[in-house]
Amino acid sequence: MTALALCLALAVPDPSYARAESLLQARRFPAALRAAERVVGAYPCDPQAHLLLGRIHFARPVIGRYPALQAFRTAARLAPDDPEPLYWQMRVGLYLGSDDGDWIAREALLGIFALAPDYRDSWRRFQEVYRGAAIWRRAERALASHPDDPLALERRAELAIALEEPARAETLLARAIHRRPAGVTAYLLRAEASFLMGRDAAGYAWYDSALALAVAERADTVWEQLWVIASPDEGAQYGATEPDGRRRFFERFWGSRDPNLVTPENERIAEHYRRRAEARRMYRLLHPQRLGYRSATARALAAFEQRQELRELAEGYPAAIPGGSSEPGAAASRVALLDPRDLLDTAMTRAARAGIDARGLTFMRHGPPALQVPCTPDPLFPQGDPYCVSALDSEGWLYWTPEGPVSIGFHRRGEYFMPVSRHQVRSLAVLLRTDRTALPAPLQARGWSAFFKSGELWRTDVYFKSAPDTAAVVLWDETGEEMVRARGPGLLALTVPPGRYDYGFDVDSAGVQGRVRGTLTVPAFSLGDLGLSSLALAPADSLTDRETTLDRMSADLAFPAGRPLAAYAEVYGLVADAQGRARYDVRYTFEPVRGLLGSLFGPDAILFEFEREVEARHVVPEQLVIEPGRIPPGRYRVSLAVTDLRRNVKSESVALEITIR
């Protein structure tokens, strides 16, 4: 039979083909291989026969990858328009790993892009091979073979962003959207391009459009850009979130990270995308196919190697291992205290997924370090590493945080973490579970908060005031859900259920920002138990109501000495007698704030005490006007105490520190 006859025989089904396929599924590899070889011998021009032979070789344990590669290459030559043989070549390359395997996989993927822009999971697999400017440009040229395909245009836009050409990416995305309605990916790419071009207003608009579609479409595209800065709890919450709740999840995610509550935009989003671009430029993982990024065994070997390197460092240069002793034996003992499980957390798998090294993971979460020292394992203990022959071998980073300094060491061109002390192990845990903005907030926020019973049942009115007076406040509950927000000049008023909240309180003065983050306990005021609101003070010569007093109360709690001072508070839960009247004793205490010497010889506290009889109500205003001169200039701790005379029960307000000047 001639070669032409053999090729024409392809139209005739051969039962040997089905038998080989069945044997492969049954994992009877020797028999399957013999059956496939018979099919190839009978039909040498059939690309499917060579593809089947390659798949059987690929499935054989230990051996068979290079014979499989040869069979897939033959199938690709016989079917140049079919991406399937190239896909299997890519699988061989990814299995082999190393530089050779990486090249095999990459070349196959570039060939797939020229045939089909979205064949199976080829685009995701492209993230697993070496990529640089030259490879990105080759991938774009391959995708340009589909000039009118919206998906190919989106892929090309993503490559243009990686090549730091956001304007061209915007043009490609505009063409893609012209051909089909935009989805989450297109909007995210337009947002990223806008942020990188400095067009933040457009970036926020595109990003909001992406979140709006995250309900109808898969939101994993959004999450894939966020997981690298998410906490473990947020990762678990996202996994448990139903599709219709994903937009709300993302709003909570970014809301808790908003670095400037005064502005309507969330600047942390733009900062995140700019960090992505910087991490891609400076800390891109050049060889994601290294075995160290692929198996638990390799990660364990890497941890063992780290311990060996640390032990050698301790023996040869003990001062490089922090701990206070310069003896080699003591330094080696400190290395032994490091838990191998801590060394296993080298961020290799996370780095491979993100396409950046350990430094890039840290940079994405916390931004640039305050101190970056080459050849120094721990900047807190600046002892050099004598085995570091290049600034790229190892380096230490230092961050200043409200909880104190956090330092970490990196090794081998920053590929993985290299903690050299238990302090650095703890720092590593912090760095991989938290994130922060690097946007400056040098302005010191001064102000106060006050709590009063609300007219709504089981609610508390919360007031904030700041200097300067342009401010914003947000309360988040334990799940990260934003409960309430207020923004503007002057007095800020909120109404929330009692409980514990995380809060943000930001101020702005001519574009200079101040930022406060913390926790706040909003008290509950019982219907039946005696209780007191916060105490409010304001310069006034007559009795004032709640809102007026709070509005006039200065943010820095400083009051002029030559003017009268009006006090306002509310008493809750007074018990009435038979005539519906309540009697209580009230005491205002102005305790001078002074040092030890002043406490021995300084003036006594100033007291104002009264017995009052009032109509018993749920809310009884307690008001007082203090005449000028009754309180000399100075600093005072002011408190208010009320005793219900009918029950002999006492309640006291939280003290205020004020200044009379």
N, C-alpha and C positions, 0 to 999 in steps of 0.2 A: 504494500500500500504506500503510495507517495505521501510526502509531507502535506500536500494540498488535501489529499483524501483524509488524512488524519485530522486536519483542522476542520474540514467540513463535517466530520463525524461528531462534532460537538453537539449538534442538534439532537443526537440520539441519546436518550438517558441510559446510563449504565448502572445496574444494581450494585456494582462494586463501590460506587461513590456513596450511596446510602448506607452500605455496610460499614465503610470506613468511618462515616460520621457517627453511626450508632456505636461502634467500638470506642471512638473517642469519648463520647458521652459516658460510656461505661468505664472509662479510664483503663481500658485494656490496651495500653500503648503499643506493645510490640505487634500485636495483631492488627491494630489500627494502622500502624506504620507500613506493614506489609501490604495491606489493602490499598492504602493511598499510593504507594509506589507503583502498584499495578495500574491504578487509574492514570497516573502521570505517564506511565509507559504506553498506555493505550491512547491517551489524548494529550500529547506533549504541548499542544497549542492552546489548551484550555486553561485560562488564568484561574478559574475556580478550583481546578485540580491542584495546581501549585499552591493556591491559598490554603486548601485543606491539608496538604502535606506540611506546609509551614506551621499551621496551627497544631498539628500533632507533634511535630518536633518541639514547638514552644512549650507544650504541656508536659513533655517528658521531664522527669526529675533530674536535676543536676546537670545533665548534658542536653544538647539539642538546640541551644539558642542561635549559634552561628549557622548551622544547617537551616534553621527556621528563617533566619535573615536572608539566606540565599534564595530560598523558595519564595519568600515574599517579594524579593527584588525581581525574580523572574515573572511572578504574577503581575507586578506593576508594569514591567516592560510589555507584557502581552495585553494589558488593559490600561493604557495610559490615562484614560479618562475616569477611572474608578479609584476613589480615595481609599477603599478598604485595604488593599495591600499596603499602602503607605501607613495607614493607621496601625497595622500590625508591625510594621517596621519600627514605628515609634514605641510600641509596647516592648519590643525587644531591647531598644536602646535604653528605655527607662529601667528595665530589669537589670541590664548589665551595669548601669551606673558608670562611674569614672568619666574621664574626658572623652574616651571613645564612645561610650554609650550615650553620653550627652550629645555628641555630634550626630550620631545616628538618629536619635529621637528628634533633634532640632531640624535636621534636613528633611526628614519625613514630614514633620509638621508644616514646614514652609511649603512643601509640595502639596499638602492637603489644602492649605489656604488658597492656593492658586486654582484648585478645582472646586472647592465648596467652602464658603466662609464660616460655616457653623456645622461642620460634620461631627456628629456625636459629641464627645467632650474634648475635642481637640484644642479649643481655646483655653479651657481650664488646664489641660496638660501643658500648654505652652508656658504657663507660669512656673512649671517645674524644671525647666531647662535654663541653661545660661542665657542671659539676655543683656545686651548692651546696645549702644546707639546703632552700630552696624547691623545687628540682628533685627532691631526694631524697624529699621529702614527696609531691610529685605522682606520682613513680614508685611509691611505696608505696600511694597511693590507687588507682592503676591495677591494681596486683597484688592489691589487696584484693578485686577482682572475682572472685577464685578462692579463696574462704575455706577450702576443704577440699583444695586442691592442695598437697602437701608441698613441691614445688619453689617454688611461689609463696611459701609460708611461709618457706623458706630465704632467698629473695631479699629478702623484707621484713625478715628478721632482719639481713641484711647491711646494709641501708639504716638500720635502727635503730642499729646499731653506728656507722655513719658519722655519724648524728645525735647520737651520744654518749648513747644510751639503751640501755645493755647489759642492764638488767633486763628491758626489754620484748623485747629480742632473745632472751633466755633463754626467756621465755614462748612466743614464736613458735616457737622451735626445739623446745621440749618438745611443742607441738602437732604439729609436722611429724613428729617421731620417733614419736609415737603412731600416726600414719597409715601409716608405712612404716619399715622398718629404716634406721637412720642410716648414712650414708656418710661419706666423708672430709670433704666440705664441711661437713656438719652438725657433725661433731666439731670441726673447726677453728674454726667460728663459735662453738661453745659454749666452746671453750678461750679464744678472744679475749674473749668477753663476760665470762667468769669472771676473767680477768686484769685487765680494765678495772674490774671491781667490787671488786678486791682479794681475790678468793677464789682465791689462787694454788694451793692444794692441789687444788681441783677443776679448775683450768685445766691443771695438769700431767697429771691423769688423763685429761681429754678429749683433750689433745694426744697422749698415748701411744696412745689408742684410734685416733686418726687415722693415726698411723704404722703401727699394726698392720694397718689396712686398705689401706695404700698398696701392699702386695704384690699384693692381689687386684684393686684398682681402679687407675685411672690416678693416678699420683703427681704429675702436673703441677700439681694444685691446691696441693699442699704446696710444690712448687718455686716456684710463682708468688709465694709469700709470702717466699721466701728468696733468690732470685737477686739482689735489690738489695744484699745484703751479702756475696754470695759472691765469691770470688777467681776470676780467669779459669781457673785450673787446676781449681777445683771445678766451674765451669760445664762444662768439657770432660769431667770425670769423670762428672757427672750424665748428660750426653748419651750416654756410653758404657756406662752402667749398665743391666743387664737388669732387667726388672720385679721378679724375685724377689730382687734385691739392693738395692732402693731403700730399704727400711727400714734396712738396715745402713749405706747411704750417709748417710741423715739422722742416724742415731745418731753416725756419725763427724763429720758436719758440726757438730752441737751439742756433741759431747764435747770437741772441740778448743777450744771457746769457753766452756766451763764456768768461771764466774768464782769459784766457791767449791767446791772439791773435797771439803771436809769435810762438806757437807750432801748428802743424797741427791738433792735437786732441782737442776736446772740453772737458776739464776736468770737466765741470759742469755735464755732463751726468753720469760719474762715481760717482761723489759726490752725485747725486740724488739717485742712487741705494744704496749707502752706508747709506744715511740718511733713506731710506726706511727700511733697515734692522735694524737700530738703533731704529727707531720709532716703528717697530714691536716688538722689544725686550723690550723697555722701556715704551711705551705709548699705547700699544694695548688696544682696547676697549674690556673689559672683558664681558660686558653684553649688546650687541647691541639691545636686545629685550626689553630693558626698554621702558616703554610707553613714556617717555620724548623724545625719538628719533623718534617717529612715527607719532605724530599728532600735528597739529597747536594748538589745544586746550591745549594739555599738555605743549607745548612750552610757551604759554601765561601764564599758571599757574606757570611754572618755572620762568618766568620773574617776576611775582607777588611775588613769594617766594624770589627771589633775592632782590627785593626792600625791603621786610620785613626784611630780614637778614641784609641788609645795614642800614636800619633805626635803628634796634636794636644795631648794631655795633656803629652807630653814637651816639646814646643815652648813651650807656654804656661806650664807649671809643672813644670820639670825635676826639682825635689826630690821630686815624687811618684813618680818612677821610681827605685827603689833602685839604688845602685851607687857612691855615694861622690862623684859630681861634680854640681855645680849648673848646669853649662853646658847650654843647650838642645841644642846639637849632640851633646854626649856622651850626653845622655839619649835622644835620637832614635837614636843608634847602638846603644844598649843595647836599644831596642825592635826594631831590625833583627836583632839576634842571636836573637830568638825565632823558632823554627821554625814556619812556617805549619801544619805537621802537628800541632804541639802545640795551636795555637789552634783547629784543627778539632775537637779533643776537648772540645767544650763541654757534653757530656752531654745534648744535646737529645733524641736518640732514646731514651736510657735514661730521661730525665725524663718523656717522653711515655708510655712504657710503664708507669712507676710511678705516674703521675698527680701527681707532685710536681716542684718546680723543683730547680735545682742545689743550693741550700741544703738542701733536703729530702733529696737523695741523700747529702750529707755528714752530715747529722744522723742519718739512719738507720744509717750505718756507725759513726760516732764519737760520737754524742750531742752535747750542747750544748758549744759552744766555751768555752775558758777565757777568751777575750777576744773581744768582738764590737763592732767600731768602725764607725759609719756614716761615709760619705763619706771613707773612708781605704782606698786600694787594698791596702796591706800594713801590718798592725799592727806588724810588726817594724821598720818605718821609718815612724813615724806622721806622715806628711806628708799634709795634706788634699788632696782633689780640688776645685779651684776651680770645675769645671763641674758639680759635684754640687749641685743646687738643693733636693734633698729627701733625707731619710735613706733613702728607699726606692730612690733611684737606684743607689747602690752602697754596698758595705760590705766590710770585711775581717774574716776569722775567724782565730783563732790557737789551736792546740792544743799542749800540752806533751807530748812523748813521750820514752821512754827514749833515743831517738836524737837528741833535740834538738827545738827548736821547729819547727812546721809551720804555715805560713800560706797563705791563699788569698784572693783577692778575687772578689767577685760583682758583676754589673752588671745594670742594668735590672730592678729589683725581685727580684733573685736568680735570674732565669731561667737565666742561664748563667754559667760561670766566666770570670773576666777576669784571667789571670795577667799581672803587670807586670814579672816578672823571671824569670831562669832558675831561681832558687831556688823560685819559686812554681810553675813548670812541673814541677819535680821533686816538689814537695809535692802537686800535683794527681795525679801518677802514684801517689804513695803513698796518697792519700786515696781514690782510686777502686779500689784493689786490696786494701786492708786494712780491717779493722774492729776495734773494741775495745769493751770494757765500760766504763761510767762508774761502776760500783758501787765504792764506796771500799774500799781495803784498806790502811789506814794503819799496821797493825802490822808491825814489822820482823821478818821470819822469820830466826831464828838456828838453825843446825844443821849437820849434816855427812852425808856419804854414804860408804859403804865397800863394797869389792868383794872377794868370795871365790869360789873355785872351787866349783861346785855338785856335789852327788852325782849329778845327772843329766848325761848325756853332752852336751857342747857347750852347756852352760848356765852362767850366772854368777849367784851369789847377790848381790843388791844390798840394802843396808841404808840406811835413813834414820832420823835422829832430829832432833827440833826442840825449841826452847823458844819458846813454851809447848808442852806435849807432846801437845795435841790437834791432830792433823795428818792430811793425806791426800796421797798421791803417785800420779801416773798417768804411765805412759810410753806415747808414741805412736810408731809407726814412720814411715818416710818417706812412706807413703801416707795418713797420718792415722788409721790403724787403731789403736784402743786395744789395747795388748799386755797390760798388767797394771795392777792398781790395788790399793792398800792404804790402809786408813783406820783411825784409832783413836788411843788414847793410847800413849805409850811407843815402843818400837822397832818400825819398820815394815820388813818383809822381803818381797822380791820375787825371783822367779827368771825370767830372760829369756835368750834367745840373745845372744851378744856382738854389738855393733854400735852405730850412732849413733841416738839417739832424741831427740825433743822430750819435755820433761818439764814437769809442773806440780807444784808443791810448795806447799800452802796450810796455814796454821796458824790456829787460832782460840783466842781468850782472852776468855771472857765475852761472846761475840757480836761482838768486834772481830776483824777478819780481816787476815791478811797473805798476800800472794800473790807467788809467784816463778814465772816462765816462762823457759825456756831450753833449751839442748841439752846432751845428756849422752852421752859415749862409754863404753860398757860394755866393759871389756877382755876379751880371750879368754886363757884359761890353757891352754897347750899341754900335751899328755901327755908330750912328750919334752924340751922346752926348759926351762931353769931359769926360774922365775918366783916372784914374791912377791905375796901378797895385800896389802890395806891393813893398816896398823898400827893396833891398838886399844889404848887405855890406860884403866885404871880404878883407883880407889882400892881396894886390896885387899892383904892381908898374906900371900896364898898364890897359887899358880898357879891360873889359871882357864881354862875352856874358851872357845870362840868366843862362844857365845850369852850366857854370863854376863858376859864382859868387855864386849861391845857393849851389853848392857842397862844395865850400871853406868856406862858412859862418858857423861859429862855432855854435854848438847847444846851448851853454850857452850865446851867444851874447857877449863874452869877446874877446877883440882884443889887440895885443901888442902895446905899446905906441911908440916904435921905428921904426915902419914900416908904409909904405903908406897904405891908405885905399881906395879900389875901391868901388864905388856905382853903382848900376844898377837898373833901373825901366823902365817901358814902359808907353808911353802916347798914349791914344786912342781918336779918334774923333776930331783931329785938323782940322780946316777949311783951305782949300787952297785958295790962291789968283789967279789972272788971269794967272800967270806964273806957277801955280802948286806948289807954295812954302807956307810954314806955318811958322808963327812967334809966339813964346811963351816965357814967362818969367818963370824962374825956380828958386826956393829958397830952399836951404837945411838949416834946423835949428837944431843946436845941443844945446838943452836946458838943463843946469845942473840940476840934480835931487838933491834937498836939502831940509832941514827942514825950519821952519819959520825963524830962525836966519840967515840961509844961504841965504834965499830969500831976506833979507834986505841988507846984506853986501857982498854976494858972487859975483862971476864974472857974467858978462852978457852972454847971449846966443851967440853962435858962428854961424855966417851966411855965406853962400856961395850963391851968387845970380848972375844969368847970363840971358842975353837975347839971344835966339838962333833963327836961321833961318835954316830950313831944308826942304828937299823935303817932301811934304805932302803925307803920307801913312796911311793905317789903323792902323799900329803899328809903333810907332817911339821910338826907344831905347833912353833913357836918361841915360848918363854915365858920371862919374866924378872920377878922381883920386885925393885924398887929400894927400898932401905931409906930411912926418913925422914931428911931432912937432907942426902942426897946431892945433891939438886938445890935450890939456893937459890931463894927467891921471885923471880919475874920472868917474862918472855915468852920462849918458846923455839920454834924450828923444829926439829921432831923428825923424823929420818929413820932408816930401817933399811936396811942393806946386807948382802947375803949373797954369799959367794964359794964356789962348788963347788970344793973343793980337788982333786978328781980330774980335773976338766976345766979348772980355772983360769978359770971363767966367772963373771961377777959380775952380780947383779941388785939394783936399789935400789927401795924403795917411794916413793910420793908423800909429800912432807913434810907433817906436821901442825903447825899453830901452836897452842900451848897456853899457858896461864897458870897459874903456881904462885903461890898467895897464901895 
